Amino acid sequence: MRAICPGSFDPVTHGHLDVVGRASRLFDEVVVAVGANTSKTALFTPEERVEMLTETVAGRPGVTVTLFSGLLVDYCRDHDVDVVVKGVRRAADVDHELPMAQLNERMGGLETVWLPTAAQWAPVSSTLVREIARLGGDVTPFVPDVVATRIAARLGAG
């Protein structure tokens, strides 16, 4: 069975990688799909995020990274993806994700599986990592080394 882990991954965190790794133990293939939608607060371009994710998941059997745009249900139909995997950190994540999961099922027959984030990564989000980095804080505990290096280079730190 083929699953997809969609998101913005700006930047990818250890929490994201924990969910991807656990999904890869549950499914034959896992596609990590970086949404190509643009954001004014983005730190990295979608292409840069794909590069960083590709580097951080290298060596994980059955895990690939791709860029996608448009509706997730269309991508999944066109690429034979059966299941959406989402990490949840707290109840508010479920409140946000539930309507999308229900619409994905109605529009494309996609099932959604939620994996609870490991407790150590629950407080970590890409938004908070960007904020910490922009204010000159140390993000190395929260992101892979390659990502921390790129953040430092992007923001002129380190």
FIKOLZA-1660 file (N, C-alpha, C; in steps of 0.1 Angstrom, whole numbers, plus 5000, padded with zeros to 4 digits):
% residues 158
   i   px   py   pz ch aa at
   1 5008 4988 5000  A  M  N
   1 5000 5000 5000  A  M CA
   1 5009 5012 5000  A  M  C
   2 5004 5022 4993  A  R  N
   2 5012 5035 4991  A  R CA
   2 5006 5046 4999  A  R  C
   3 5014 5053 5007  A  A  N
   3 5009 5064 5015  A  A CA
   3 5016 5077 5011  A  A  C
   4 5009 5088 5015  A  I  N
   4 5015 5102 5013  A  I CA
   4 5015 5109 5025  A  I  C
   5 5026 5116 5028  A  C  N
   5 5028 5126 5039  A  C CA
   5 5029 5140 5033  A  C  C
   6 5018 5147 5032  A  P  N
   6 5018 5160 5026  A  P CA
   6 5021 5171 5036  A  P  C
   7 5027 5182 5031  A  G  N
   7 5029 5193 5040  A  G CA
   7 5037 5204 5034  A  G  C
   8 5040 5215 5041  A  S  N
   8 5048 5225 5036  A  S CA
   8 5063 5223 5039  A  S  C
   9 5065 5217 5051  A  F  N
   9 5079 5213 5055  A  F CA
   9 5089 5225 5054  A  F  C
  10 5084 5237 5059  A  D  N
  10 5092 5249 5058  A  D CA
  10 5096 5254 5072  A  D  C
  11 5107 5248 5078  A  P  N
  11 5115 5237 5073  A  P CA
  11 5111 5224 5079  A  P  C
  12 5117 5213 5073  A  V  N
  12 5115 5200 5079  A  V CA
  12 5121 5199 5092  A  V  C
  13 5113 5193 5102  A  T  N
  13 5118 5192 5115  A  T CA
  13 5120 5177 5119  A  T  C
  14 5126 5174 5131  A  H  N
  14 5127 5161 5135  A  H CA
  14 5113 5154 5137  A  H  C
  15 5103 5162 5141  A  G  N
  15 5090 5157 5142  A  G CA
  15 5084 5152 5129  A  G  C
  16 5086 5160 5118  A  H  N
  16 5082 5155 5105  A  H CA
  16 5089 5141 5102  A  H  C
  17 5102 5141 5104  A  L  N
  17 5109 5129 5101  A  L CA
  17 5105 5117 5109  A  L  C
  18 5101 5119 5122  A  D  N
  18 5096 5109 5130  A  D CA
  18 5084 5103 5124  A  D  C
  19 5075 5111 5120  A  V  N
  19 5062 5107 5114  A  V CA
  19 5065 5099 5101  A  V  C
  20 5073 5104 5093  A  V  N
  20 5077 5098 5080  A  V CA
  20 5083 5084 5083  A  V  C
  21 5092 5083 5092  A  G  N
  21 5098 5071 5096  A  G CA
  21 5089 5060 5101  A  G  C
  22 5080 5065 5109  A  R  N
  22 5070 5055 5114  A  R CA
  22 5060 5051 5103  A  R  C
  23 5056 5060 5095  A  A  N
  23 5047 5057 5083  A  A CA
  23 5054 5047 5074  A  A  C
  24 5067 5048 5073  A  S  N
  24 5075 5039 5064  A  S CA
  24 5075 5025 5070  A  S  C
  25 5073 5023 5082  A  R  N
  25 5072 5010 5088  A  R CA
  25 5058 5004 5087  A  R  C
  26 5048 5012 5084  A  L  N
  26 5034 5008 5082  A  L CA
  26 5030 5005 5068  A  L  C
  27 5036 5012 5058  A  F  N
  27 5032 5012 5044  A  F CA
  27 5044 5008 5036  A  F  C
  28 5041 5001 5024  A  D  N
  28 5051 4997 5015  A  D CA
  28 5059 5009 5009  A  D  C
  29 5052 5019 5006  A  E  N
  29 5059 5031 5001  A  E CA
  29 5053 5044 5007  A  E  C
  30 5061 5054 5009  A  V  N
  30 5057 5066 5015  A  V CA
  30 5062 5077 5006  A  V  C
  31 5053 5086 5001  A  V  N
  31 5057 5097 4993  A  V CA
  31 5056 5110 5002  A  V  C
  32 5067 5116 5004  A  V  N
  32 5067 5129 5012  A  V CA
  32 5064 5140 5001  A  V  C
  33 5053 5146 5002  A  A  N
  33 5049 5156 4992  A  A CA
  33 5049 5170 4997  A  A  C
  34 5058 5178 4991  A  V  N
  34 5059 5192 4995  A  V CA
  34 5049 5200 4986  A  V  C
  35 5040 5207 4993  A  G  N
  35 5031 5216 4986  A  G CA
  35 5038 5228 4980  A  G  C
  36 5035 5230 4968  A  A  N
  36 5041 5241 4960  A  A CA
  36 5034 5255 4962  A  A  C
  37 5024 5255 4971  A  N  N
  37 5018 5268 4974  A  N CA
  37 5028 5278 4980  A  N  C
  38 5027 5290 4976  A  T  N
  38 5036 5300 4981  A  T CA
  38 5031 5307 4994  A  T  C
  39 5040 5311 5002  A  S  N
  39 5037 5318 5014  A  S CA
  39 5046 5330 5016  A  S  C
  40 5040 5341 5021  A  K  N
  40 5049 5353 5023  A  K CA
  40 5059 5350 5034  A  K  C
  41 5056 5342 5044  A  T  N
  41 5064 5339 5055  A  T CA
  41 5074 5327 5053  A  T  C
  42 5074 5322 5041  A  A  N
  42 5082 5310 5038  A  A CA
  42 5097 5314 5039  A  A  C
  43 5104 5305 5045  A  L  N
  43 5119 5306 5046  A  L CA
  43 5126 5301 5034  A  L  C
  44 5120 5290 5029  A  F  N
  44 5127 5283 5017  A  F CA
  44 5116 5281 5006  A  F  C
  45 5121 5281 4994  A  T  N
  45 5113 5278 4982  A  T CA
  45 5108 5263 4983  A  T  C
  46 5098 5260 4977  A  P  N
  46 5094 5246 4976  A  P CA
  46 5105 5237 4971  A  P  C
  47 5112 5241 4961  A  E  N
  47 5123 5233 4955  A  E CA
  47 5134 5231 4965  A  E  C
  48 5137 5241 4973  A  E  N
  48 5147 5240 4984  A  E CA
  48 5142 5230 4995  A  E  C
  49 5130 5230 4998  A  R  N
  49 5124 5221 5008  A  R CA
  49 5125 5206 5002  A  R  C
  50 5122 5204 4990  A  V  N
  50 5124 5191 4984  A  V CA
  50 5138 5186 4985  A  V  C
  51 5148 5195 4982  A  E  N
  51 5162 5192 4983  A  E CA
  51 5166 5187 4997  A  E  C
  52 5161 5195 5007  A  M  N
  52 5165 5192 5021  A  M CA
  52 5158 5179 5025  A  M  C
  53 5146 5177 5021  A  L  N
  53 5139 5164 5025  A  L CA
  53 5145 5152 5018  A  L  C
  54 5149 5154 5006  A  T  N
  54 5155 5143 4998  A  T CA
  54 5168 5139 5005  A  T  C
  55 5175 5149 5010  A  E  N
  55 5188 5146 5017  A  E CA
  55 5185 5139 5030  A  E  C
  56 5175 5144 5037  A  T  N
  56 5173 5139 5051  A  T CA
  56 5166 5125 5051  A  T  C
  57 5159 5121 5040  A  V  N
  57 5153 5108 5040  A  V CA
  57 5161 5098 5032  A  V  C
  58 5173 5102 5026  A  A  N
  58 5181 5093 5019  A  A CA
  58 5184 5081 5027  A  A  C
  59 5184 5069 5021  A  G  N
  59 5187 5057 5028  A  G CA
  59 5175 5051 5035  A  G  C
  60 5163 5057 5035  A  R  N
  60 5151 5051 5041  A  R CA
  60 5144 5044 5030  A  R  C
  61 5144 5031 5031  A  P  N
  61 5137 5023 5020  A  P CA
  61 5123 5027 5018  A  P  C
  62 5119 5028 5006  A  G  N
  62 5105 5030 5002  A  G CA
  62 5100 5044 5004  A  G  C
  63 5109 5054 5008  A  V  N
  63 5105 5068 5010  A  V CA
  63 5110 5076 4998  A  V  C
  64 5101 5084 4992  A  T  N
  64 5105 5093 4981  A  T CA
  64 5100 5107 4985  A  T  C
  65 5105 5117 4978  A  V  N
  65 5101 5131 4980  A  V CA
  65 5097 5136 4967  A  V  C
  66 5086 5144 4967  A  T  N
  66 5081 5151 4955  A  T CA
  66 5075 5164 4958  A  T  C
  67 5074 5172 4948  A  L  N
  67 5068 5185 4948  A  L CA
  67 5054 5183 4942  A  L  C
  68 5043 5189 4948  A  F  N
  68 5030 5188 4942  A  F CA
  68 5023 5201 4943  A  F  C
  69 5014 5203 4934  A  S  N
  69 5005 5215 4935  A  S CA
  69 4991 5210 4931  A  S  C
  70 4981 5218 4935  A  G  N
  70 4967 5214 4932  A  G CA
  70 4961 5206 4943  A  G  C
  71 4951 5199 4941  A  L  N
  71 4944 5192 4951  A  L CA
  71 4951 5179 4954  A  L  C
  72 4952 5176 4967  A  L  N
  72 4959 5163 4971  A  L CA
  72 4951 5151 4965  A  L  C
  73 4938 5151 4965  A  V  N
  73 4931 5140 4960  A  V CA
  73 4934 5137 4945  A  V  C
  74 4937 5148 4937  A  D  N
  74 4940 5146 4923  A  D CA
  74 4954 5140 4922  A  D  C
  75 4964 5145 4930  A  Y  N
  75 4977 5139 4930  A  Y CA
  75 4976 5124 4934  A  Y  C
  76 4969 5121 4944  A  C  N
  76 4968 5107 4949  A  C CA
  76 4962 5098 4938  A  C  C
  77 4951 5103 4932  A  R  N
  77 4945 5095 4921  A  R CA
  77 4955 5092 4910  A  R  C
  78 4962 5103 4906  A  D  N
  78 4971 5102 4894  A  D CA
  78 4984 5094 4897  A  D  C
  79 4987 5092 4910  A  H  N
  79 4999 5085 4914  A  H CA
  79 4997 5072 4923  A  H  C
  80 4984 5067 4922  A  D  N
  80 4981 5055 4929  A  D CA
  80 4984 5055 4944  A  D  C
  81 4981 5066 4951  A  V  N
  81 4983 5067 4965  A  V CA
  81 4970 5064 4972  A  V  C
  82 4970 5055 4982  A  D  N
  82 4958 5051 4989  A  D CA
  82 4955 5058 5002  A  D  C
  83 4965 5062 5009  A  V  N
  83 4963 5067 5023  A  V CA
  83 4971 5080 5025  A  V  C
  84 4965 5090 5032  A  V  N
  84 4972 5102 5036  A  V CA
  84 4976 5100 5051  A  V  C
  85 4988 5102 5054  A  V  N
  85 4994 5101 5067  A  V CA
  85 4997 5116 5072  A  V  C
  86 4991 5119 5084  A  K  N
  86 4993 5132 5090  A  K CA
  86 4998 5130 5104  A  K  C
  87 5007 5138 5109  A  G  N
  87 5011 5138 5123  A  G CA
  87 5003 5148 5130  A  G  C
  88 4999 5144 5142  A  V  N
  88 4991 5153 5151  A  V CA
  88 4999 5155 5164  A  V  C
  89 4999 5168 5168  A  R  N
  89 5006 5171 5180  A  R CA
  89 4997 5173 5192  A  R  C
  90 4985 5178 5189  A  R  N
  90 4975 5181 5199  A  R CA
  90 4961 5181 5193  A  R  C
  91 4951 5183 5202  A  A  N
  91 4937 5182 5198  A  A CA
  91 4934 5192 5187  A  A  C
  92 4940 5204 5188  A  A  N
  92 4938 5214 5178  A  A CA
  92 4942 5210 5164  A  A  C
  93 4952 5201 5163  A  D  N
  93 4956 5196 5150  A  D CA
  93 4945 5187 5144  A  D  C
  94 4938 5179 5152  A  V  N
  94 4927 5171 5148  A  V CA
  94 4916 5179 5143  A  V  C
  95 4913 5190 5151  A  D  N
  95 4902 5199 5147  A  D CA
  95 4905 5205 5133  A  D  C
  96 4917 5208 5130  A  H  N
  96 4921 5214 5117  A  H CA
  96 4921 5204 5106  A  H  C
  97 4926 5192 5109  A  E  N
  97 4927 5181 5099  A  E CA
  97 4915 5174 5096  A  E  C
  98 4905 5172 5105  A  L  N
  98 4894 5164 5103  A  L CA
  98 4885 5168 5091  A  L  C
  99 4882 5181 5089  A  P  N
  99 4874 5185 5077  A  P CA
  99 4881 5181 5064  A  P  C
 100 4895 5183 5064  A  M  N
 100 4902 5179 5052  A  M CA
 100 4902 5164 5050  A  M  C
 101 4903 5157 5060  A  A  N
 101 4903 5142 5059  A  A CA
 101 4889 5138 5054  A  A  C
 102 4879 5144 5059  A  Q  N
 102 4865 5140 5055  A  Q CA
 102 4863 5144 5040  A  Q  C
 103 4867 5156 5036  A  L  N
 103 4866 5160 5022  A  L CA
 103 4874 5151 5013  A  L  C
 104 4887 5148 5017  A  N  N
 104 4895 5139 5009  A  N CA
 104 4889 5126 5007  A  N  C
 105 4882 5120 5017  A  E  N
 105 4875 5108 5015  A  E CA
 105 4863 5109 5006  A  E  C
 106 4856 5120 5008  A  R  N
 106 4844 5122 4999  A  R CA
 106 4847 5124 4985  A  R  C
 107 4858 5132 4983  A  M  N
 107 4862 5136 4969  A  M CA
 107 4870 5126 4962  A  M  C
 108 4878 5118 4969  A  G  N
 108 4887 5109 4962  A  G CA
 108 4888 5095 4969  A  G  C
 109 4880 5092 4979  A  G  N
 109 4880 5079 4985  A  G CA
 109 4893 5077 4993  A  G  C
 110 4900 5088 4996  A  L  N
 110 4913 5087 5004  A  L CA
 110 4910 5085 5019  A  L  C
 111 4917 5075 5025  A  E  N
 111 4916 5074 5039  A  E CA
 111 4928 5082 5045  A  E  C
 112 4925 5087 5057  A  T  N
 112 4936 5094 5064  A  T CA
 112 4939 5087 5077  A  T  C
 113 4952 5086 5079  A  V  N
 113 4957 5080 5092  A  V CA
 113 4965 5090 5099  A  V  C
 114 4961 5092 5112  A  W  N
 114 4968 5102 5120  A  W CA
 114 4978 5095 5129  A  W  C
 115 4990 5099 5129  A  L  N
 115 5000 5094 5138  A  L CA
 115 5003 5104 5149  A  L  C
 116 5002 5101 5161  A  P  N
 116 5005 5111 5172  A  P CA
 116 5020 5113 5171  A  P  C
 117 5024 5126 5172  A  T  N
 117 5038 5130 5173  A  T CA
 117 5044 5124 5185  A  T  C
 118 5057 5120 5184  A  A  N
 118 5064 5116 5196  A  A CA
 118 5064 5128 5206  A  A  C
 119 5063 5125 5219  A  A  N
 119 5062 5135 5229  A  A CA
 119 5073 5146 5228  A  A  C
 120 5085 5141 5225  A  Q  N
 120 5096 5151 5225  A  Q CA
 120 5095 5161 5214  A  Q  C
 121 5087 5158 5203  A  W  N
 121 5086 5167 5192  A  W CA
 121 5073 5174 5192  A  W  C
 122 5064 5171 5201  A  A  N
 122 5050 5177 5201  A  A CA
 122 5050 5192 5202  A  A  C
 123 5059 5199 5209  A  P  N
 123 5059 5214 5209  A  P CA
 123 5066 5220 5197  A  P  C
 124 5072 5212 5188  A  V  N
 124 5080 5217 5177  A  V CA
 124 5071 5219 5165  A  V  C
 125 5071 5230 5159  A  S  N
 125 5065 5232 5146  A  S CA
 125 5074 5240 5137  A  S  C
 126 5072 5239 5124  A  S  N
 126 5080 5247 5114  A  S CA
 126 5079 5262 5117  A  S  C
 127 5066 5266 5121  A  T  N
 127 5064 5280 5123  A  T CA
 127 5073 5285 5135  A  T  C
 128 5073 5277 5146  A  L  N
 128 5081 5281 5157  A  L CA
 128 5096 5280 5154  A  L  C
 129 5100 5270 5146  A  V  N
 129 5114 5270 5142  A  V CA
 129 5118 5282 5134  A  V  C
 130 5110 5286 5125  A  R  N
 130 5113 5298 5117  A  R CA
 130 5114 5310 5126  A  R  C
 131 5105 5311 5136  A  E  N
 131 5105 5323 5145  A  E CA
 131 5117 5323 5154  A  E  C
 132 5121 5311 5159  A  I  N
 132 5133 5310 5167  A  I CA
 132 5145 5314 5159  A  I  C
 133 5146 5309 5147  A  A  N
 133 5157 5312 5138  A  A CA
 133 5158 5327 5135  A  A  C
 134 5147 5333 5131  A  R  N
 134 5146 5347 5128  A  R CA
 134 5150 5356 5139  A  R  C
 135 5148 5351 5151  A  L  N
 135 5152 5359 5163  A  L CA
 135 5166 5356 5168  A  L  C
 136 5173 5348 5161  A  G  N
 136 5187 5345 5164  A  G CA
 136 5189 5333 5174  A  G  C
 137 5178 5325 5176  A  G  N
 137 5180 5314 5185  A  G CA
 137 5185 5302 5178  A  G  C
 138 5189 5292 5186  A  D  N
 138 5195 5279 5182  A  D CA
 138 5184 5269 5178  A  D  C
 139 5183 5266 5166  A  V  N
 139 5173 5256 5161  A  V CA
 139 5179 5242 5160  A  V  C
 140 5191 5240 5162  A  T  N
 140 5198 5227 5160  A  T CA
 140 5191 5215 5168  A  T  C
 141 5185 5217 5179  A  P  N
 141 5178 5206 5186  A  P CA
 141 5166 5201 5178  A  P  C
 142 5160 5209 5169  A  F  N
 142 5147 5207 5163  A  F CA
 142 5147 5202 5149  A  F  C
 143 5159 5204 5142  A  V  N
 143 5160 5202 5128  A  V CA
 143 5172 5194 5125  A  V  C
 144 5172 5186 5114  A  P  N
 144 5185 5179 5110  A  P CA
 144 5196 5189 5107  A  P  C
 145 5208 5185 5108  A  D  N
 145 5220 5193 5106  A  D CA
 145 5220 5201 5093  A  D  C
 146 5216 5194 5082  A  V  N
 146 5216 5200 5069  A  V CA
 146 5206 5212 5068  A  V  C
 147 5195 5210 5076  A  V  N
 147 5185 5221 5076  A  V CA
 147 5190 5232 5084  A  V  C
 148 5196 5229 5096  A  A  N
 148 5202 5240 5104  A  A CA
 148 5212 5248 5097  A  A  C
 149 5221 5241 5089  A  T  N
 149 5231 5248 5081  A  T CA
 149 5224 5257 5071  A  T  C
 150 5214 5253 5064  A  R  N
 150 5207 5261 5054  A  R CA
 150 5200 5273 5061  A  R  C
 151 5194 5271 5072  A  I  N
 151 5188 5282 5079  A  I CA
 151 5198 5292 5083  A  I  C
 152 5209 5288 5088  A  A  N
 152 5220 5298 5092  A  A CA
 152 5225 5305 5080  A  A  C
 153 5226 5298 5069  A  A  N
 153 5231 5305 5056  A  A CA
 153 5221 5315 5051  A  A  C
 154 5208 5311 5052  A  R  N
 154 5197 5319 5047  A  R CA
 154 5195 5332 5055  A  R  C
 155 5197 5331 5068  A  L  N
 155 5195 5342 5077  A  L CA
 155 5207 5349 5081  A  L  C
 156 5219 5345 5076  A  G  N
 156 5231 5351 5078  A  G CA
 156 5237 5349 5092  A  G  C
 157 5232 5338 5098  A  A  N
 157 5237 5335 5112  A  A CA
 157 5248 5324 5111  A  A  C
 158 5255 5323 5121  A  G  N
 158 5264 5311 5123  A  G CA
 158 5275 5313 5112  A  G  C
% end
